[in-house]
Amino acid sequence: MKYYIELTLIPNDEIPLHFLWEKLYQQLHLALVENLIIKEIKKNIKGEEIEKKISKVGVSFPKYNKEKCYLCNKLRLLALEKEYLEALNLDKYFARLTDYVHQTCIKEIPVDKITGYAFFKREQVKSNNERLARRRANKKGISNELALNFFTKKMEVKSKAPFIYIKSQSNGKRYPLFILMEEASIKSESAEFSSYGLSSISSVPIF
């Protein structure tokens, strides 16, 4: 990564930080989706072509604190080339957030200030027992009731990672996007991120 934009959220008594994160990340997600590029095309078992798309822009949370389950109020967008950040057209997507988000210009990452590297990735969390039971029933070819008996409430897994609520564009439902930070021993040569700017294979610099 060579370039970045830093965003600082500015909450107040009426607009709390978690609400700003939700609004900001929803718009950022839309901007990233608009700029996904095709990495490869594969065929499924039906012979249909499936495109795998990636983002060339990653995110980092410079004040991430897992112990306190806290993202703080800063977000960085990082890329290997300036063009990827310029293409996001953030002014368009953040037009209604200008009073609550401070955005820097595109800057070069200060190599001498890098203290390490990390993966910021989505943590997939097992949901409720009913959903797990449906999956088991389909897999084992048994009834939902029988599958549900297999599970207990103690088996439900919850994440302790910080999260941001996102609204699904397909059904309008809100869901938590759990964000996990994992230290990396070396920097990644690749730059492949999801439409949330997250990745389990491409690390980003911490500075």
N, C-alpha and C positions, 0 to 999 in steps of 0.2 A: 504494500500500500504506500502511495506517495502523496496523496492529496486528501483533504478532509474539509468538512463543514461542521461547525459546532452549533448546536441548538441549545438554548437555555430557556427553560420554562419559568414563567413568572406568575405564580399563583397569588391570590389575594383572599380576603375574608369571604368573598362571595363565590369565588372560583377555586376550589381546592386542587391540589396537585394531581391527585388520581384522576380527576375529571379531565384535566388538561392532557394528561398522558393518553387517555382514551381518544380524545378528539385529535390530537397530534398524530398518534400512531395509525389511526384509521385513514387519515389523509396520506400519510407516508406510504402506507400499504398500497393505496390506490396509485400513487406515483410510481412505486416500484413495479407494480403489475403492468403499468403502461409501457415500461422500459425493459421488460424481460426479453432475453434473447434466446434463440433456439440453440441448445448444445448438441442435441442429437435427435434422430428420429428412429424409433423402433416399431416393430410390429407385434401386436398382441396375438393371443392364440387364435383369434378370429381372422387374422391377417390384416387387421386395421392398423393404420399408421398412427403412432402415438408420439407426440412431440414432448421432449423433456426441455423445459425452459429454466433458465437461471437468471439471477440478477448479478451484475458486476459491481454492485454497491453493497457494502456491508455496514453494520452498525456496531457501535461500542458504547458502553455506559461507564464513563470514567470514574464515577463515584459509586459504583455498584457495591452493595453490602448485603451478602446473603444472610449473615447472622441476624441482621435487623429486618430482613426481607424488604429491602429498600433500594429503589433505583435512583434516588435523589432527583435532581432537576436538570441533568445534562445528558445530551445525546450527541454522538458524533457519527457522521456519515463518511465512509472512507472508500476510496477507489484507487486503482492503479493509474487511471488517466483522468484528466480534468473533464474530458468530454462526457464521461459517465455521470458526473455530478451535475454538469450543466444541463444535461438532457432531462433531468428530473423536473425542471421547471417548478421549483418549490414555491416561488412567489404565487403561482396560480393555485396550488393546492393549500397553501397556508394563508390565503387572502383574508379569511375571517379570524385568523389567530394572531394577527400582527401585534395586538395589544398585550398578548400573553406569551409570545415566543420571540426571543431575540436570536437572530440568525446572522452568523458571520459570513464573510465572503469565502471563496474557495482559497485555502491556504496549503502550503507545502507542509507535510508532517515533519516536525523537528526531530531529525534522526538522533541528535545528541541528547534528547530528552526521553527517548524510549526506554522504559524500565523493564519491559518484558512483552510477552504475547499471550493472547487468550482466545478461546473459542467462546462466542456468545451464541448459544444454540437453544432451540426450543425443546423444552422438556415435555414429552408426551406422558400424560397421566391417565392411568386407568380410571374409568368413570364409575358409575353406579353398578350395583350388582345385577340389575335388570339387563343392562346393556351387555355385561360380561356373560350373563346367562344366555342371551340370544346368540351370541357368537359361539358359545360352547354347544348350544343346541344344533346350530347349523353345521358345526364341524363334526359333531358326533352322531348327528341324525337322530336326536332324541327330542322329547317335548321340552318346551320352555320351563314348565313347572318342575320337571325332573332336574333340569340343568340348574334352576334357581336354588334347589335344595343343596346343590353342591357348594354354593357360596354362603358365606356368613358376612355380617356387617364388618367384622374385623379384617376382612380381606380387602376392603376398599382402600385404595392407596391415594393419598393426597400429597401434593407437592408443597415443600416449604420455600420454594424459589419465589422471587418477586414476579408479579404478573401485571399485565395490562389487559383490560377488557377490549375485545374486538367484536364488531357486529358483522355477522355473516351476510354477504351480499346475496346469497341464494335464498335463505329463509328468514333473514332479519333477526335471528336470535343472537344474543350476546354470549361470548364464551371467553374464558381466561386464557391468555397467551402467556404461559409460564416461560421465563427466560433464565437460563442457567449459564453461569460463567465458569469456565474450566481453563485453568492455566495451561499454556502450551510451552514446551521446552525450546522449540525453534519456530521461526516464522514460516508461513506457508508460501509456496511459490504460486499456488492456485488462488483464484478469486472467484469462488462459486458460492452464491448465497441464495436463500429463498426469497419469496416475495415479501418477507418480513425483515430482510437484511440479516438473517441469522444463518449459521452454518456449523456443522460438526466436522467439516473437513478443511475449512479455510480459516486460519487464525487472523487476528487483527492486532496491531501494535497498541500497547498501553503507554500513555505518556501524559 
